Amino acid sequence: MHQRPETKGCPFARRTGRAIVVLCSLLPALPPAGATEERPEQEQGTIIEGQVFDPLGAGVKGAEVVATQPAEGGDQEKALATTTTNETGDFKLVIPGQVSGEVLVSISKEGYAPAEREIEIDPQDEFPPFVDVELAGAIVTAGVVRDFRSDEPVAGATIRLQQSFRTQTAESGPDGKFEVEGLLPGRSVMIVEAEGFAREKQEVLVVIVTDEPDTVEEPVHLYVVKLKPERIVHLLTTDEQGQPVGGVIVECLDESRRDFRSLATDADGKLTIRGLHYDTHLLALRLTHEQYVSSGDFDRRIELPADAVESTHKLVLEQAGAVSGTVTDQSRRQPLNGARVIVGELYGDRTRRDWTGFDGKYRVNGVPPGRQVVTVHLRGYAPELATVEVEVGKTAMLDFKLGPGGQVGGLVVGPEGKPLAGVHVVAVRWREHETLGLQAMTDGQGRFVIADAPNDEFHITLLHSAHQAVHSRPVRAPKTDYRFEMIPRGGLQGGLPGTKLKIGDDAPAFRLTTLQDETLSLADLKGKTVLLDFWAIWCIPCVAEIPNLQAVHTAFGQRKDFVMISISLDRDQKTLRKFIKDRKLDWRHAVGEKSGAAEASGAYGVSAIPASFLIGPDSKIRAIDLYGPGMKGRIEKTLAAFEAG
């Protein structure tokens, strides 16, 4: 039976979902003794309220809810009322007349296991009874596991179906057949593993089968899973002196199949990865260890031999240092608890970090040797940044004193000065580093406020689904009357904000020196189609466009009549080189004061990034503001038009 919280003496309790909100403190006094309170719903009948939800906590719509009660003098149940749940899984049963005693509430819906709840109804109860019911899945998914080479059944295979946070398992029998029970309708991930075979992972749709309702007792959906031969990879992790390093967390990703697994090396630094596909030729690895330089991303890659399905590889770890210190209040000189300390040039999920304790102390391990940027954030304070020299095997000490933060805010408008709601305001770049990590969202009036801002200049980026991203001029606290204008994507007849260039104009001349020390000029590239992409790694929408640029390079990068150049507005060439290598951006890049990047940006009037220009073989602008999955198609049409003459 559902137990309600005590609310006696307060007739203004209001039920919301599965909670009761009591609204008493500011309401008028209760009626004097003897006064009669109208209760129209109770006069109409007995009410039972409730909610039906699935194991993930989502309301189940369209479930049938029936209230019954044993009939007097017999076992036959008497139907009292029937209803169905609404969009959020809520229901209200209204039983004519007054009912008391035990009532059975039954819930049923196709694809779910039926459920029942017994409740006791007391006519003197001030509030109607509330029933919350979780429905379990009832779909059975069946299938068979076979050997890809021989088509023979595979016995003893483990089958796992993952539905959000729930996993149902089964094992194939001698005939290779399996059944997974208790599933909910919807998308799932099926993972099948068997000794000697590659792990098979696929997305499946669990549905209710009703084609043969007379012969199928339970809904069944059949899958045929064929397992391919496995590849085995042995790893050995050592330090720079060749000594084994145990306890290294190795995250392994087969990017071609999005197949991920996480393992750890033993005390001898050894690890065996089984169940990889035999035709896997490249693995991306991320290594983590407290005393060694850990990977910020999947930046370790090993090539697997094509002529063998079992191989051994050695991974060398660089010994790291640490950064430690104390964070205190600038004026009160007291330690600050809960301050986040990150070490690195970029703010991200994988940045090395720690939080201060009640004593204000922190310690970040696994820090690469060399000069490192350390940034501290704490709500209610201005962030602070400093650099420190880290040595191998040693702990660099760095203390921080935090003072009050400022506020930066303003108004974001679209065409005709109309306020834009739902604009994501992100602040990352600060003091020539990308470690700030502040954000806000514009309200219905297009206004935003960034709290706990630095007391010096920083940059913000504006992101909106229907408008072009804007990288602003520097902003500074305390100031909350900035005004930013965004235009619809492609809204200026193909032009970009801040540039007067239009399709058909002559492309401005440029001269660039790439990271490969190659000199490129517009005059040298005449007769070729050129894609100029202005970007930076601190620019969130720029990074989001990388998959589209990669698709363009894959499609046209080998053509002799096409040249692709990314011009970076970053200043840290070392960080950019690593980013390009890790992301496999295998085309021409220009960055730095001597590269001509700044001059090209000025010539093309770029004041917001990402910005792109497609230049035809005749050195005229053929497209501006290429973005999204459609980028490849627009370039393909331009190339085809010039081929056709």
RALIN-V407737 format. One record per residue. N is the residue number from 1. RES is the residue in one letter. PHI is phi in whole degrees, 0 to 359 (* if undefined). D_LAST is the distance of its C-alpha to the last C-alpha in whole Angstrom. Layout:
# RALIN-V407737
n=<N,N>
res=<RES,RES>
phi=<PHI,PHI>
d_last=<D_LAST,D_LAST>
This chain:
# RALIN-V407737
n=<1,2,3,4,5,6,7,8,9,10,11,12,13,14,15,16,17,18,19,20,21,22,23,24,25,26,27,28,29,30,31,32,33,34,35,36,37,38,39,40,41,42,43,44,45,46,47,48,49,50,51,52,53,54,55,56,57,58,59,60,61,62,63,64,65,66,67,68,69,70,71,72,73,74,75,76,77,78,79,80,81,82,83,84,85,86,87,88,89,90,91,92,93,94,95,96,97,98,99,100,101,102,103,104,105,106,107,108,109,110,111,112,113,114,115,116,117,118,119,120,121,122,123,124,125,126,127,128,129,130,131,132,133,134,135,136,137,138,139,140,141,142,143,144,145,146,147,148,149,150,151,152,153,154,155,156,157,158,159,160,161,162,163,164,165,166,167,168,169,170,171,172,173,174,175,176,177,178,179,180,181,182,183,184,185,186,187,188,189,190,191,192,193,194,195,196,197,198,199,200,201,202,203,204,205,206,207,208,209,210,211,212,213,214,215,216,217,218,219,220,221,222,223,224,225,226,227,228,229,230,231,232,233,234,235,236,237,238,239,240,241,242,243,244,245,246,247,248,249,250,251,252,253,254,255,256,257,258,259,260,261,262,263,264,265,266,267,268,269,270,271,272,273,274,275,276,277,278,279,280,281,282,283,284,285,286,287,288,289,290,291,292,293,294,295,296,297,298,299,300,301,302,303,304,305,306,307,308,309,310,311,312,313,314,315,316,317,318,319,320,321,322,323,324,325,326,327,328,329,330,331,332,333,334,335,336,337,338,339,340,341,342,343,344,345,346,347,348,349,350,351,352,353,354,355,356,357,358,359,360,361,362,363,364,365,366,367,368,369,370,371,372,373,374,375,376,377,378,379,380,381,382,383,384,385,386,387,388,389,390,391,392,393,394,395,396,397,398,399,400,401,402,403,404,405,406,407,408,409,410,411,412,413,414,415,416,417,418,419,420,421,422,423,424,425,426,427,428,429,430,431,432,433,434,435,436,437,438,439,440,441,442,443,444,445,446,447,448,449,450,451,452,453,454,455,456,457,458,459,460,461,462,463,464,465,466,467,468,469,470,471,472,473,474,475,476,477,478,479,480,481,482,483,484,485,486,487,488,489,490,491,492,493,494,495,496,497,498,499,500,501,502,503,504,505,506,507,508,509,510,511,512,513,514,515,516,517,518,519,520,521,522,523,524,525,526,527,528,529,530,531,532,533,534,535,536,537,538,539,540,541,542,543,544,545,546,547,548,549,550,551,552,553,554,555,556,557,558,559,560,561,562,563,564,565,566,567,568,569,570,571,572,573,574,575,576,577,578,579,580,581,582,583,584,585,586,587,588,589,590,591,592,593,594,595,596,597,598,599,600,601,602,603,604,605,606,607,608,609,610,611,612,613,614,615,616,617,618,619,620,621,622,623,624,625,626,627,628,629,630,631,632,633,634,635,636,637,638,639,640,641,642,643,644,645>
res=<M,H,Q,R,P,E,T,K,G,C,P,F,A,R,R,T,G,R,A,I,V,V,L,C,S,L,L,P,A,L,P,P,A,G,A,T,E,E,R,P,E,Q,E,Q,G,T,I,I,E,G,Q,V,F,D,P,L,G,A,G,V,K,G,A,E,V,V,A,T,Q,P,A,E,G,G,D,Q,E,K,A,L,A,T,T,T,T,N,E,T,G,D,F,K,L,V,I,P,G,Q,V,S,G,E,V,L,V,S,I,S,K,E,G,Y,A,P,A,E,R,E,I,E,I,D,P,Q,D,E,F,P,P,F,V,D,V,E,L,A,G,A,I,V,T,A,G,V,V,R,D,F,R,S,D,E,P,V,A,G,A,T,I,R,L,Q,Q,S,F,R,T,Q,T,A,E,S,G,P,D,G,K,F,E,V,E,G,L,L,P,G,R,S,V,M,I,V,E,A,E,G,F,A,R,E,K,Q,E,V,L,V,V,I,V,T,D,E,P,D,T,V,E,E,P,V,H,L,Y,V,V,K,L,K,P,E,R,I,V,H,L,L,T,T,D,E,Q,G,Q,P,V,G,G,V,I,V,E,C,L,D,E,S,R,R,D,F,R,S,L,A,T,D,A,D,G,K,L,T,I,R,G,L,H,Y,D,T,H,L,L,A,L,R,L,T,H,E,Q,Y,V,S,S,G,D,F,D,R,R,I,E,L,P,A,D,A,V,E,S,T,H,K,L,V,L,E,Q,A,G,A,V,S,G,T,V,T,D,Q,S,R,R,Q,P,L,N,G,A,R,V,I,V,G,E,L,Y,G,D,R,T,R,R,D,W,T,G,F,D,G,K,Y,R,V,N,G,V,P,P,G,R,Q,V,V,T,V,H,L,R,G,Y,A,P,E,L,A,T,V,E,V,E,V,G,K,T,A,M,L,D,F,K,L,G,P,G,G,Q,V,G,G,L,V,V,G,P,E,G,K,P,L,A,G,V,H,V,V,A,V,R,W,R,E,H,E,T,L,G,L,Q,A,M,T,D,G,Q,G,R,F,V,I,A,D,A,P,N,D,E,F,H,I,T,L,L,H,S,A,H,Q,A,V,H,S,R,P,V,R,A,P,K,T,D,Y,R,F,E,M,I,P,R,G,G,L,Q,G,G,L,P,G,T,K,L,K,I,G,D,D,A,P,A,F,R,L,T,T,L,Q,D,E,T,L,S,L,A,D,L,K,G,K,T,V,L,L,D,F,W,A,I,W,C,I,P,C,V,A,E,I,P,N,L,Q,A,V,H,T,A,F,G,Q,R,K,D,F,V,M,I,S,I,S,L,D,R,D,Q,K,T,L,R,K,F,I,K,D,R,K,L,D,W,R,H,A,V,G,E,K,S,G,A,A,E,A,S,G,A,Y,G,V,S,A,I,P,A,S,F,L,I,G,P,D,S,K,I,R,A,I,D,L,Y,G,P,G,M,K,G,R,I,E,K,T,L,A,A,F,E,A,G>
phi=<*,287,265,269,294,288,227,303,92,234,282,256,293,240,270,230,63,260,242,243,257,259,249,243,297,247,265,298,296,294,300,296,304,95,289,257,263,283,227,301,293,293,293,283,161,264,246,235,249,179,215,243,220,268,298,270,91,275,296,260,276,79,284,276,240,233,253,228,213,303,286,295,78,193,270,294,277,254,288,257,196,222,206,231,285,271,299,260,85,277,212,219,263,244,260,301,77,267,237,221,92,280,232,257,255,248,236,215,202,300,95,237,287,296,223,225,222,264,229,250,257,245,303,275,294,290,239,293,296,240,238,247,229,262,265,273,292,227,276,253,257,245,188,218,253,230,283,299,280,255,66,280,294,249,270,77,287,266,245,238,248,259,238,55,262,247,229,252,236,202,226,286,274,302,270,81,275,212,223,248,256,71,267,264,293,132,282,219,246,258,239,239,228,208,300,89,238,286,290,253,229,209,274,233,248,278,232,266,266,233,293,232,296,277,250,254,292,235,301,228,231,259,234,246,247,250,266,261,299,266,248,244,237,257,243,230,257,226,272,290,265,88,277,296,241,270,74,278,282,247,262,245,228,270,297,294,241,54,264,242,208,233,222,224,286,279,298,268,75,256,203,242,254,249,78,284,291,298,264,284,244,215,240,257,236,234,251,225,206,296,258,231,293,271,282,279,208,280,263,263,229,235,270,262,294,280,259,210,260,221,211,238,223,252,240,260,257,272,294,250,242,214,235,220,173,230,249,231,286,298,268,272,58,257,296,250,267,84,287,267,243,242,239,146,279,234,272,195,295,262,295,298,204,204,240,288,269,296,272,77,269,222,206,250,265,67,271,297,294,116,284,237,266,238,236,241,234,204,302,93,230,286,294,224,221,207,245,212,267,252,249,300,72,238,252,273,264,210,259,228,238,257,243,300,271,253,230,232,209,170,236,244,236,251,302,61,73,282,299,251,270,74,276,275,255,239,244,236,279,198,53,67,231,247,235,285,68,254,204,205,226,288,272,296,261,77,259,216,220,259,269,53,275,297,264,226,290,209,248,233,240,254,237,210,297,253,231,290,295,236,263,279,291,302,240,211,271,267,207,232,238,293,231,234,247,244,242,301,302,71,280,251,52,84,270,254,299,91,240,265,292,227,301,101,288,292,288,299,291,214,218,238,248,278,296,267,62,262,263,233,229,298,296,293,263,299,96,239,274,239,255,260,239,264,201,198,286,277,269,300,295,295,296,295,275,304,302,290,293,297,296,295,294,298,283,235,299,271,285,284,261,224,229,239,229,260,252,267,266,289,246,272,293,296,296,295,302,295,299,297,293,295,272,57,270,272,224,283,225,232,202,103,298,267,271,89,296,296,296,294,300,292,297,266,64,276,239,218,235,288,225,219,225,257,255,281,301,271,66,250,291,251,201,226,63,277,203,74,300,283,302,300,294,294,292,299,294,296,297,294,296,285,293,285,85>
d_last=<80,78,80,79,80,83,82,86,87,83,82,79,77,74,72,68,67,69,71,73,73,76,76,80,80,80,81,84,87,88,90,94,96,96,93,91,88,85,83,82,80,83,85,82,82,81,78,76,73,71,67,66,63,61,62,59,61,59,60,60,59,61,64,67,70,74,77,80,84,87,89,92,95,92,89,86,84,84,80,80,76,73,70,66,64,62,58,60,62,65,68,71,74,76,80,82,85,87,86,88,88,86,82,80,76,74,70,67,64,62,60,63,67,69,71,75,76,80,81,84,85,87,88,89,86,84,81,79,79,75,74,71,69,67,65,65,62,63,60,60,57,58,56,56,55,55,54,50,51,54,54,57,59,59,62,63,59,59,57,57,55,54,54,54,57,59,59,60,61,62,63,62,65,65,63,60,61,61,61,60,62,63,59,57,55,51,49,50,50,51,52,54,55,58,59,57,54,51,51,49,48,46,46,48,49,52,53,56,56,58,57,61,63,66,66,64,67,64,60,59,55,54,52,51,51,50,51,49,51,51,51,53,53,56,55,58,58,60,60,59,63,62,64,63,63,64,63,59,57,54,51,49,46,44,40,39,41,42,46,48,52,54,57,59,61,64,67,66,62,61,59,58,55,55,53,49,47,47,43,43,42,42,44,44,48,49,53,56,59,61,62,59,55,54,50,48,46,45,44,46,44,45,44,45,46,44,47,50,50,53,53,54,53,54,54,55,56,56,60,59,62,62,63,66,67,69,67,70,70,70,73,75,74,75,72,69,69,65,63,60,59,56,55,52,49,47,48,48,50,50,51,55,57,61,63,66,70,73,74,70,69,66,65,61,61,59,57,55,57,56,56,55,54,57,56,59,59,61,62,63,63,60,58,59,57,58,57,60,60,60,62,62,65,66,66,65,67,65,67,65,67,65,66,65,61,59,57,54,52,51,48,45,43,40,39,41,44,44,46,44,46,46,44,44,45,45,47,46,46,49,50,47,48,46,50,51,50,51,49,50,49,49,51,51,51,48,51,51,54,53,57,58,56,56,58,55,51,49,45,44,41,41,39,39,37,35,35,33,35,37,39,41,43,46,49,53,56,58,56,55,53,49,47,43,40,38,35,33,30,27,29,28,25,24,26,28,32,33,30,28,25,22,19,17,19,19,20,24,24,26,28,29,32,31,34,34,34,30,29,26,24,21,21,21,19,16,13,14,14,17,20,23,26,29,32,36,38,41,38,39,35,33,35,35,31,31,31,27,26,28,26,22,24,25,21,19,22,21,18,17,14,16,19,22,25,28,30,33,36,39,41,43,41,43,43,39,39,41,39,36,38,39,36,34,32,30,27,28,30,32,35,38,39,38,34,33,33,35,33,29,31,32,29,27,31,31,35,34,33,31,28,24,21,18,16,12,11,12,15,15,17,15,18,22,25,23,26,28,26,23,22,20,19,17,16,14,13,11,10,9,7,5,5,4,0>
